[in-house]
Amino acid sequence: MSHKGFIYSFVAKGTVVLAEHTSFSGNFSTIAVQCLQKLPSTSSKYTYSCDGYTFNFLIDNEFVFLVVADESMGRSVPFVFLERVKDDFRQCYGASIGNGDSHPLADEDDDLFEDRFSIAYNLDREFGCV
């Protein structure tokens, strides 16, 4: 990510952020989560603009992919990036998505760990840098 490029990104399931990445300081994550909670259900692609940045969302079933980009990048480049992230995510976790794999620490009677896609930032270490 460069200064005039991609600033912040995340992958979420619903409104739960699973993994995020940024090399910058700022309140991008706070604004992104606020936008995530207000996303319309009528479109698979959505963009908010704020202070010279675009918050670009790609919705794929129950998963949401976001990249914050400098406005000068336009809208098509961020969505190409999001399609690649979505493909990488599906490649890494596709088998687990369909079968609802439980969290490795979960017991059979433990509701605390529903599945690996229900715990905030659960995939941060393994997918955040992707």
Secondary structure, DSSP 8 states (H G I E B T S, - for coil): --TTSEEEEEEEETTEEEEEEESS-SSHHHHHHHHHHT--TT-SEEEEEETTEEEEEEEETTEEEEEEEEGGGTTHHHHHHHHHHHHHHHHHHHHHHHHT---TT--TT-SS---TTSSTTTTHHHHTT-
